[in-house]
Amino acid sequence: TIGPDYLALPDGGSTRMVVADLFDRTLLRHGHWGVAVPEDLGQDMAGILAGQRADVEETVQIKAEDLWTEVCQGALKSRINLRRGAFAPRRPRSEFSWRQFRGPVLLALATVMLAIGVNVYEGMSFRAAAADMRADTTAMFRTAFPDVERIVNPRAQLRARLSTRAGSDPEFLIVSAWLALARDAAPGVTIESLRYDNQTGEFVLSVRYGDYTDLGALRSHIEAAGGRVEEGGSRQAVGGGRIGELTVRRP
């Protein structure tokens, strides 16, 4: 440390002036103020300065045997350093370390990665479900309208078909509503396929059922709504149950 020699003296506060005689000069310090004067003027200057500074009540003389100890300790405690350039004092390195935050940072990173993974998985699941739904819709549309060769947008094409048939062919809407309600009322019957004949206004259904009781429930519900049901042939289905054909139309 390189600093003013007089600031190496101990600080006597605002009421004391500290005086120390070196080999060639005398050091005087009063609080944050100090001065170095020739040795032969030291004591006189101390008396003059003490008299001029009204707050100085006492002059403290450092003994020769304690001089270097006091000066060295004061130099280490001094806040003023005259070193410049390459010799300027460096700021002490911070004791901050990222290692103490490594656990929370890794936990937060793992949480973010998990959230991203869950979102990606859900997105893939939704896309797969949407693809399956589009495939089922296309298959159902093709079953209901086998005359349509190219299916681009089943919903739009179905809306166009319904709007076209609404005025000229109300049987389609009425009978299709009967079938939808009857299917819910007879859970033992599954509609495998259906075909609508625009000329006769008939729905031809291929249904799978467990026994004739289930088929009778479906038929009874359609007839109770005002429809007419005609049964065609039936056969034993692979895996159990039977498959039969029904023709449904308005009276």
Protein Blocks (a to p, Z undefined) as FASTA:
>chain_A
ZZdfklmpccebjmbccddddfkbccddehjbccdddfklmmmmmmmmmmmmmklmbdcd
ddfklmmmmmmmmmmmpcbdfbehjllccddddfbdfklmmmmmmmmmmmmmmmmmmmmm
mmmmmmmmmmmmmmmmmmmmmmmmmmbmbdfblmlmmmmmmmmmmmmmmmlmmmmmmmmm
mmmmmmmbccfbdcddfknopacdddddfblmlmmmmmmmmmmnopacddddddddehia
jddddddddZZ
